[in-house]
Amino acid sequence: MVYQFLKEQGTQNIPLVKEMHQYGKPGDPFQFTVMSRAKGVPLHNIWKGLSPEEKQGYAQQVTAALRELRQHTSPVARRIDGSPLMDYIIGQCAPPSMCKQVGKTKEEWFDGMAEELRVGLSNSEKLNSDDKDVIEAKLQELKDNFPDGGPYVLTHADLNFGNIMVHDGNIEAIIDWESSGYYPWWVERWASYVRTLRCEDSDELFDIVWAELDPDLDIEQFVSKILDPVENVISTWRCCPIAHTESHDIWMRPAWCECKPIGGLIRRKEWDSELKHSIGPQRKTWSRDR
């Protein structure tokens, strides 16, 4: 959807693959997307060998692409077609389960994951309390410190060196737009640092990009106002044990044949059954008496 939208807008500085075609209708259990291949290699293949001038050139191209992308805004968080955004930021269940959504507002986002956060706080070593009033106060603190959503800008949400295809000094295409949509203003910058595929060199690129795009918020301020508060919520979410029907509703497939003595499994989701998200028991791995 984002690819088609950007093509229709006649983008000037956002490099895209030349063609992309989707097969299957909305609601079909199986859909396929086929796209033309971008010339060149991912940026991480060549970054270390680039001169400072070449690095600056790529940074300027990324900056121009993001500046144009962020001109498209929305009053709320949503996908291009107006449908809800799945939560790839905080409420991430184990892939491929996507159970939570980014709320249209900060309040709606927190309301959607409040139950898990309460259990996560109860399980957290940092809090060290089962008192409901203490947990509610800490939940409100997490919410108060969490960055505001607006403005909501069109965001790639997975921009890293592996998704930037380059050739002869030019960015040929930015790929992998599956997670994109109208997110809170800070998500693109957050993702560019957090989702680096363990490539520390990418910080060198994005430090240049965000100094240009977001000059009023230097890296130290961004860490204290955005990265740390968001990480506190993410770590609390991860303290909550979550289960899905697909984790136990499976059919074990026997070995295929003597030449391929490999078994496997088919998960419930693969025969089009409804999946359920549930909070598991509160299991503490620590003791207050220690």
TORSEVO-60820 format. One record per residue: residue in one letter; x, y negated, z negated of N, C-alpha, C in turn. Coordinates in steps of 0.05 Angstrom, whole numbers. Layout:
BEGIN
a;X;Y;Z;X;Y;Z;X;Y;Z
...
! end
This chain:
BEGIN
m;16;24;0;0;0;0;17;-25;0
v;38;-25;-16;55;-48;-18;70;-53;9
y;79;-31;21;93;-33;47;74;-46;67
q;49;-36;69;30;-48;88;24;-77;82
f;21;-83;56;16;-111;48;38;-129;56
l;63;-121;51;86;-138;57;89;-141;88
k;84;-120;102;86;-121;132;65;-141;142
e;41;-140;131;20;-159;140;27;-188;133
q;42;-192;112;50;-219;104;71;-230;122
g;84;-213;137;106;-222;155;130;-232;138
t;140;-214;122;162;-222;104;187;-231;119
q;201;-250;107;225;-261;119;250;-249;107
n;250;-244;81;275;-237;67;273;-210;52
i;251;-196;55;248;-170;42;253;-148;62
p;276;-135;62;281;-115;83;266;-89;77
l;252;-80;98;236;-55;95;243;-36;118
v;237;-11;114;241;8;136;222;0;159
k;228;9;183;213;0;206;185;11;207
e;182;37;198;156;49;200;151;66;175
m;125;68;167;117;85;146;88;93;151
h;82;119;150;56;129;155;47;148;133
q;22;145;125;11;163;104;-10;181;116
y;-8;206;109;-27;226;118;-43;237;95
g;-69;236;97;-87;243;76;-103;219;66
k;-127;225;57;-145;204;48;-144;201;18
p;-151;178;7;-152;175;-22;-170;196;-34
g;-160;209;-55;-176;230;-68;-168;258;-58
d;-155;260;-36;-146;287;-27;-125;298;-46
p;-126;324;-52;-107;335;-71;-78;334;-61
f;-74;333;-34;-47;331;-23;-46;308;-3
q;-25;291;-5;-21;270;14;9;269;20
f;15;260;44;43;259;53;49;232;64
t;73;222;58;82;197;69;108;202;84
v;109;193;109;132;196;126;142;168;134
m;168;164;131;179;138;138;204;141;154
s;210;120;170;234;121;186;258;118;167
r;281;127;177;305;127;160;320;101;163
a;328;90;140;343;65;140;372;70;147
k;383;53;163;411;55;171;429;49;146
g;451;63;144;471;57;124;470;76;100
v;480;66;77;483;82;53;472;66;29
p;467;80;7;459;65;-17;482;47;-27
l;475;25;-39;494;5;-47;515;17;-66
h;507;36;-83;526;47;-103;549;62;-89
n;545;70;-64;567;85;-50;591;67;-44
i;586;41;-41;607;23;-32;615;1;-51
w;599;-3;-72;602;-27;-89;631;-30;-100
k;642;-9;-111;669;-12;-123;690;-22;-103
g;687;-16;-78;707;-24;-59;702;-51;-46
l;681;-65;-54;675;-91;-42;692;-113;-53
s;696;-133;-37;710;-157;-46;690;-175;-62
p;700;-194;-78;681;-212;-92;663;-226;-73
e;673;-234;-49;656;-248;-30;634;-230;-19
e;640;-204;-14;620;-185;-4;599;-180;-26
k;608;-177;-50;588;-173;-72;570;-197;-75
q;581;-221;-72;565;-245;-73;545;-246;-51
g;553;-236;-27;535;-235;-4;511;-217;-9
y;516;-193;-20;494;-175;-26;476;-187;-48
a;488;-200;-68;472;-212;-90;454;-233;-79
q;463;-249;-60;447;-270;-48;423;-258;-33
q;428;-235;-19;406;-222;-5;385;-211;-24
v;394;-198;-46;375;-188;-66;359;-211;-78
t;373;-233;-84;360;-256;-95;338;-267;-77
a;344;-269;-51;325;-279;-32;301;-261;-30
a;306;-234;-31;284;-215;-29;265;-217;-53
l;277;-219;-77;261;-220;-101;246;-247;-103
r;259;-268;-95;246;-294;-96;221;-294;-78
e;223;-282;-55;200;-280;-37;179;-261;-49
l;187;-239;-59;169;-220;-71;153;-232;-94
r;166;-247;-110;154;-258;-134;136;-282;-129
q;134;-290;-104;115;-311;-96;86;-300;-96
h;84;-274;-95;57;-261;-95;50;-256;-124
t;28;-267;-133;21;-266;-162;-8;-256;-165
s;-15;-249;-190;-41;-240;-196;-48;-250;-224
p;-74;-255;-230;-81;-263;-257;-78;-241;-278
v;-77;-216;-269;-75;-193;-288;-56;-173;-276
a;-47;-154;-292;-31;-132;-283;-49;-112;-267
r;-40;-104;-243;-55;-86;-226;-39;-77;-203
r;-49;-57;-189;-37;-49;-164;-46;-68;-141
i;-34;-65;-118;-41;-83;-96;-71;-82;-89
d;-83;-58;-91;-112;-55;-84;-130;-62;-107
g;-119;-71;-130;-136;-78;-153;-139;-56;-173
s;-131;-31;-167;-133;-9;-185;-112;-12;-208
p;-116;3;-230;-98;1;-252;-70;10;-246
l;-51;-2;-259;-23;7;-257;-18;29;-276
m;-6;51;-267;3;72;-286;27;61;-301
d;30;70;-326;50;59;-343;77;74;-339
y;95;61;-324;122;72;-320;142;58;-339
i;131;41;-356;149;24;-373;151;35;-401
i;129;39;-415;129;48;-443;115;74;-446
g;89;75;-439;73;99;-444;78;121;-424
q;103;129;-421;110;149;-401;108;177;-413
c;89;192;-404;88;220;-412;108;235;-394
a;114;259;-402;134;275;-386;124;278;-358
p;141;272;-338;132;275;-310;123;304;-305
p;103;309;-288;91;288;-271;66;276;-283
s;61;281;-309;37;270;-322;39;240;-324
m;19;226;-315;18;197;-318;-10;192;-331
c;-10;189;-357;-35;188;-372;-43;160;-380
k;-23;142;-383;-28;116;-393;-27;95;-371
q;-40;73;-375;-40;51;-356;-29;26;-369
v;-17;9;-352;-10;-18;-361;-36;-34;-363
g;-43;-43;-386;-67;-59;-388;-66;-84;-372
k;-89;-95;-366;-90;-120;-350;-77;-143;-365
t;-78;-141;-392;-66;-162;-409;-48;-148;-429
k;-32;-163;-444;-15;-152;-465;-32;-138;-486
e;-54;-150;-494;-72;-139;-514;-84;-112;-505
e;-92;-111;-480;-104;-87;-469;-83;-65;-467
w;-59;-72;-460;-37;-53;-458;-32;-40;-485
f;-30;-56;-506;-25;-46;-533;-48;-29;-543
d;-73;-38;-538;-96;-23;-546;-96;5;-535
g;-86;8;-510;-86;34;-497;-66;54;-508
m;-46;44;-522;-26;62;-534;-23;59;-564
a;-43;46;-577;-41;40;-605;-41;66;-622
e;-57;86;-614;-58;110;-630;-31;124;-630
e;-18;126;-607;8;138;-606;29;122;-621
l;27;96;-620;47;79;-634;43;82;-665
r;19;85;-674;15;89;-703;28;115;-712
v;24;136;-697;36;162;-704;66;159;-702
g;76;146;-681;105;142;-678;117;127;-701
l;103;106;-711;112;91;-734;113;109;-759
s;93;125;-763;92;143;-785;116;163;-785
n;123;171;-760;145;190;-757;173;177;-757
s;174;151;-755;199;137;-752;215;136;-778
e;241;141;-776;258;139;-799;260;110;-808
k;258;91;-790;262;63;-797;240;54;-816
l;216;63;-812;193;53;-828;192;66;-855
n;195;93;-856;196;107;-881;171;103;-898
s;148;105;-885;123;101;-900;100;114;-885
d;81;125;-901;56;135;-890;32;117;-896
d;38;95;-910;17;77;-918;4;63;-894
k;-22;65;-891;-36;55;-868;-33;25;-865
d;-33;10;-887;-30;-19;-886;-2;-26;-876
v;18;-11;-885;45;-17;-876;48;-11;-846
i;35;11;-837;37;18;-809;23;-3;-792
e;-1;-12;-801;-15;-32;-785;0;-58;-784
a;13;-65;-806;29;-90;-806;53;-87;-787
k;65;-64;-786;88;-60;-768;79;-59;-739
l;55;-47;-734;44;-47;-707;39;-75;-697
q;28;-92;-715;23;-120;-707;49;-134;-702
e;70;-128;-718;96;-140;-713;108;-133;-686
l;105;-107;-679;114;-98;-652;99;-114;-630
k;73;-118;-634;57;-132;-614;64;-161;-613
d;68;-174;-636;75;-202;-637;102;-208;-623
n;121;-190;-627;148;-194;-616;149;-186;-586
f;130;-171;-577;130;-161;-549;126;-185;-530
p;140;-186;-508;138;-209;-490;110;-211;-477
d;101;-236;-473;76;-241;-460;76;-231;-431
g;52;-226;-420;50;-215;-394;52;-235;-371
g;36;-256;-373;35;-275;-351;59;-292;-348
p;66;-300;-324;52;-293;-299;58;-265;-290
y;38;-254;-276;41;-227;-265;49;-229;-236
v;72;-218;-230;84;-222;-203;88;-195;-190
l;88;-195;-163;93;-171;-148;121;-161;-154
t;123;-136;-162;147;-124;-173;153;-97;-161
h;178;-93;-154;186;-67;-144;186;-46;-166
a;197;-54;-190;196;-38;-215;215;-15;-215
d;231;-10;-195;251;11;-195;275;3;-178
l;282;-23;-180;303;-33;-163;330;-27;-174
n;344;-9;-161;371;-1;-170;389;4;-145
f;414;9;-150;433;12;-128;425;34;-108
g;411;55;-119;404;77;-102;381;70;-83
n;366;49;-88;343;41;-72;349;18;-53
i;375;9;-53;383;-13;-35;401;-1;-14
m;391;1;11;406;12;33;421;-10;48
v;447;-6;52;463;-27;64;479;-17;87
h;486;-36;105;503;-29;129;516;-54;139
d;542;-54;141;557;-77;153;550;-103;140
g;549;-104;114;545;-129;99;516;-137;96
n;497;-122;107;469;-129;106;453;-108;91
i;433;-117;76;414;-98;65;394;-91;86
e;395;-65;94;377;-56;116;349;-50;106
a;347;-41;81;320;-34;71;321;-31;41
i;300;-40;28;295;-33;0;273;-12;0
i;279;11;-12;261;34;-10;249;41;-37
d;231;61;-37;219;73;-61;202;52;-76
w;179;45;-63;161;26;-74;138;39;-90
e;140;64;-97;118;79;-108;108;67;-135
s;126;55;-150;118;45;-177;110;16;-176
s;110;3;-152;107;-26;-150;78;-35;-155
g;76;-60;-161;50;-73;-166;54;-99;-179
y;33;-111;-189;34;-136;-203;39;-131;-233
y;63;-135;-241;72;-130;-269;77;-156;-283
p;80;-155;-310;89;-179;-324;116;-189;-313
w;120;-215;-315;142;-228;-302;169;-216;-309
w;172;-204;-333;198;-195;-342;205;-166;-333
v;185;-152;-322;190;-123;-317;211;-118;-296
e;212;-135;-274;233;-130;-254;261;-133;-265
r;265;-154;-281;291;-158;-293;297;-136;-313
w;278;-128;-329;282;-106;-348;290;-81;-333
a;275;-74;-312;280;-49;-297;307;-50;-284
s;316;-73;-274;341;-75;-260;365;-69;-278
y;361;-73;-304;383;-67;-323;379;-39;-335
v;355;-31;-340;350;-6;-354;351;18;-335
r;341;15;-310;340;37;-291;362;35;-271
t;386;38;-281;410;34;-265;422;61;-255
l;409;83;-261;420;109;-254;448;112;-265
r;452;102;-290;478;103;-304;500;90;-288
c;493;70;-272;513;56;-256;518;29;-269
e;538;27;-285;543;2;-299;551;-21;-280
d;561;-14;-256;568;-34;-237;544;-51;-229
s;520;-40;-231;497;-55;-222;493;-80;-239
d;502;-80;-264;499;-104;-281;514;-127;-268
e;536;-122;-254;551;-143;-241;534;-156;-219
l;519;-140;-204;501;-151;-184;478;-167;-197
f;465;-154;-216;440;-167;-226;446;-190;-245
d;469;-192;-256;476;-216;-271;476;-240;-253
i;486;-236;-228;487;-258;-209;458;-265;-200
v;442;-244;-195;415;-248;-185;398;-262;-205
w;398;-254;-230;380;-265;-250;390;-292;-260
a;416;-298;-258;425;-324;-265;413;-345;-245
e;409;-336;-220;397;-353;-200;366;-354;-202
l;354;-332;-206;324;-331;-207;312;-339;-233
d;327;-335;-255;316;-340;-281;336;-356;-298
p;344;-379;-289;366;-394;-302;360;-403;-331
d;335;-405;-338;328;-415;-365;330;-394;-386
l;336;-368;-378;337;-346;-397;363;-331;-391
d;385;-338;-406;410;-325;-401;409;-297;-412
i;431;-281;-407;430;-253;-413;427;-248;-443
e;439;-265;-460;437;-261;-489;408;-266;-498
q;395;-287;-487;367;-292;-494;349;-270;-483
f;356;-260;-459;339;-238;-448;340;-213;-466
v;364;-207;-476;367;-184;-493;350;-187;-518
s;352;-211;-531;338;-215;-557;308;-218;-553
k;299;-231;-531;271;-237;-528;256;-215;-512
i;270;-200;-496;257;-180;-478;267;-152;-484
l;292;-147;-479;303;-120;-480;299;-107;-508
d;306;-121;-529;304;-110;-556;275;-105;-564
p;257;-125;-561;229;-120;-569;216;-97;-553
v;222;-96;-527;210;-74;-511;222;-47;-519
e;248;-46;-524;260;-21;-533;249;-12;-560
n;242;-30;-578;230;-23;-603;204;-9;-599
v;188;-18;-580;162;-6;-575;166;22;-562
i;185;23;-543;191;48;-529;200;69;-549
s;219;62;-567;229;82;-586;207;91;-605
t;188;73;-612;166;81;-629;148;100;-614
w;142;95;-589;126;113;-572;139;141;-572
r;165;142;-569;179;168;-567;179;183;-593
c;173;170;-615;171;184;-641;145;199;-644
c;126;194;-626;100;208;-627;100;233;-610
p;95;256;-622;94;281;-607;69;282;-590
i;73;286;-564;50;286;-545;50;312;-530
a;26;324;-527;23;349;-513;4;346;-490
h;7;363;-469;-11;363;-446;-19;392;-441
t;-43;395;-430;-52;421;-424;-34;436;-405
e;-20;421;-388;-3;434;-369;22;447;-382
s;27;439;-407;51;451;-421;45;479;-430
h;20;487;-432;14;515;-440;-6;529;-422
d;-20;514;-406;-39;527;-387;-24;533;-361
i;-9;555;-361;7;561;-337;4;591;-330
w;10;597;-305;10;624;-296;39;631;-288
m;50;652;-301;77;660;-296;78;676;-271
r;94;667;-252;96;681;-226;119;701;-228
p;114;726;-220;135;746;-222;157;742;-201
a;178;757;-202;200;755;-183;188;760;-155
w;199;746;-135;188;748;-108;194;775;-95
c;219;783;-96;228;808;-85;255;815;-95
e;266;838;-88;292;846;-98;314;827;-88
c;311;817;-64;332;799;-54;330;771;-66
k;306;764;-77;302;739;-90;289;744;-118
p;305;754;-136;295;761;-163;290;737;-181
i;274;718;-170;269;693;-184;239;690;-189
g;233;687;-214;205;682;-221;198;653;-220
g;178;645;-234;170;617;-234;144;614;-248
l;132;591;-246;106;586;-258;90;567;-241
i;64;568;-244;45;550;-232;31;536;-255
r;32;510;-255;19;494;-276;-10;490;-269
r;-25;484;-290;-54;481;-287;-60;458;-267
k;-44;437;-267;-49;415;-249;-48;423;-220
e;-34;446;-215;-30;454;-187;-54;468;-176
w;-74;476;-192;-98;486;-181;-122;467;-187
d;-114;441;-188;-134;420;-188;-152;420;-213
s;-141;428;-235;-156;427;-260;-151;402;-276
e;-169;395;-293;-166;370;-308;-144;373;-329
l;-127;353;-332;-106;353;-352;-115;337;-375
k;-106;344;-399;-113;330;-423;-88;321;-438
h;-89;297;-447;-67;285;-463;-75;285;-492
s;-58;296;-509;-65;297;-538;-40;291;-554
i;-45;281;-578;-24;275;-597;-20;300;-614
g;5;309;-616;11;333;-631;13;327;-661
p;20;347;-677;22;343;-705;44;324;-712
q;42;310;-735;62;292;-744;84;309;-757
r;107;310;-743;129;326;-753;153;308;-759
k;160;306;-785;183;290;-793;207;308;-795
t;229;299;-785;254;314;-786;273;302;-807
w;261;286;-825;277;273;-846;263;274;-872
s;277;269;-893;265;270;-920;271;245;-935
r;252;234;-949;256;210;-965;274;215;-989
d;277;240;-996;292;247;-1020;322;248;-1014
r;330;248;-988;358;250;-981;373;224;-988
! end
